[in-house]
Amino acid sequence: MSIFSRIRNRFPRLAGRIGAPRKRFVALMVVAAHLAGALTSVQAIMETRTAQGAIAWAVSLNTIPYAAVPAYLAFGRTKFNGYVKKRQEQVDETDPVVRRFIELARKEGLLVANPEGVPPLLERLTKLPATVGNEVELLRNGEAIFPSIFEGMAQARDYLLVQFYIVRDDELGRELQRHLLEAAARGVRVNFLYDEVGSYQLSRAYLDILRRAGVQVRAFNSTQGRSNRFQINFRNHRKIVVADGRHAWVGGANVGDEYMGRHPRLTPWIDAMVKVTGPAVQLVQVPFLEDWYWASGQILAMDWTPRAAPSGASQPVIVVPSGPADRFETCALYFLNAINTARSRFWIASPYFVPDEQIVSALQMAALRGVDVRIIAPDDCDNTLVRLSGWSFVAPLKKAGVNIYRHTAGFLHHKAMLVDDNIAAVGTANFDNRSFRLNFEITLEVRDAEFAREVEAMFLDDFADSRLSTAEELEQRSFFFRLLVRVARLMAPVQ
């Protein structure tokens, strides 16, 4: 029996006097919670992208506001407040520089001149021109990726731009740290940007060593600004390294020992990045410039002189940065356009395959019109919710003729796309709602038959280490597993 119960039994009048304020306080809290839920549900109805999402938030915010209101503050928003204003401030200062780059690139013949070379839609969507005069190298797995990046960092003489979603204080992370320190000691301007959600385990000591050596270190800081204080929904998922404005690296690899095949379970870790040399490098700098300005308020001085690759290669490249501050849903529209324009083949690799309904419909229509549609995802995943959700898409896609492969030899983490025989893309975006709408991402699309053959060879190697998934697999699982799949599917928007 509680103390209050004993007092109530022995001294009922005194208990009444004590209990009345307590009851009033509880009642006040209940009223306040439901009022907050009602007001927040109005915002959810006005701002949530889909009718289904608006209904789900409105019902939960009004019925269980105690849990739903904090959840909405953390995960409910789809637009990143403040970043748009910051971007415009940055554009006001740097737009003349970028315009000058475009003018020089046009004079040097480094812009795609053929209207059929790159659809106007992509340039309008990204607000960046497609360039030629590039050399693109496909790097497979950590054993090729990081030696290439570290060699480029060692050769830098002017500046380094380094951005990763995950940085760990482990063997690979300390190797990155050593190269940053050595560059700073040579007088190179080093700007290091990391996402505080992805790199939540990164130690303060690691960062302090860099700062004391003169490295400019910033967390992306997605929670800055009053309206962003509680949200953790938006992450900067980009992985970018730029050396002197001459070379850039973009792709799926983060900085951690698992990317070098040292994960206790998910080994080997299959990943890919691209190294690009040529005028596209300057366009890779643009999203880094925007992110750095958001994080620090500083405009960085960079090399904006367009240069063709010294090798004489002339691969057309379009840089596709995307994020929740864009006017349109750039990432989702980019992939939707690729699916809809594919004529003979659409292959996609993604470790996290949780598409929305419009993407599912587009994949089905592509398969029904005779396109060879293949999806490859890991059989074993480091995200249980994503693994479960992925099962729910197998049956509806298989029904239309889409082939879904489950990679069984390690953890397939690269994000790549192959369209027909001449379009290939490698980047940071997964095939899920988070990348489509909530994360800051970057993709490099290369319209070149030779590079497409390299990416095709990568896919074929991955298919050889995979099994073809069937719709019957899920039906053969237990009822409890199938229930978990459906429940996980409900949480797809924030996975």
Buried (B, 14 or more C-beta within 10 A) or exposed (E): EEEEEEBBEEEEEEBEEBBEEEEEEEEEEEEEBBEBBEEBBEBBBEBBBEEEBBEBBBEBBBEEBEEBBEBBBEBBBBBBBBBBEBBEBBBEEBEEBBEEBBEBBEEBEBBBEEEEEBBEEBBEBBEBBBBBBBBBBBBBBBEBBBEBBBEBBEEBEBBBBBBBBBBBBBEBBEBBBEBBBBBBEEEBBBBBBBBBBBBEEBEEEBBEBBEEBBBBBBBBBBBBBEEBEEBEBBBBBBBBBBBBBBBBBBBBBBBBBBBBBBBEEBBBBBBBBBBBBBBBBBBBBBBBBBBBBBBBEEBBEBBBBBBBBEEEBBBBBBBBBBBBBBEEBBBBBBBBBBBEBBEEBBBBBBBBBBBBEBBBBBBBBBBEEEBBBBBBBBBEBBBEBBBBBBBBBBBBBBEBBBBBBBBEBBBBBBBBBBBBEBBBBBBBBBBBBBBBBBBBBBBBBBBBBEBBBBBBEBBEEBBEBBEEBEEEEBEEEEEEEBEBBEEBBEBBBEB
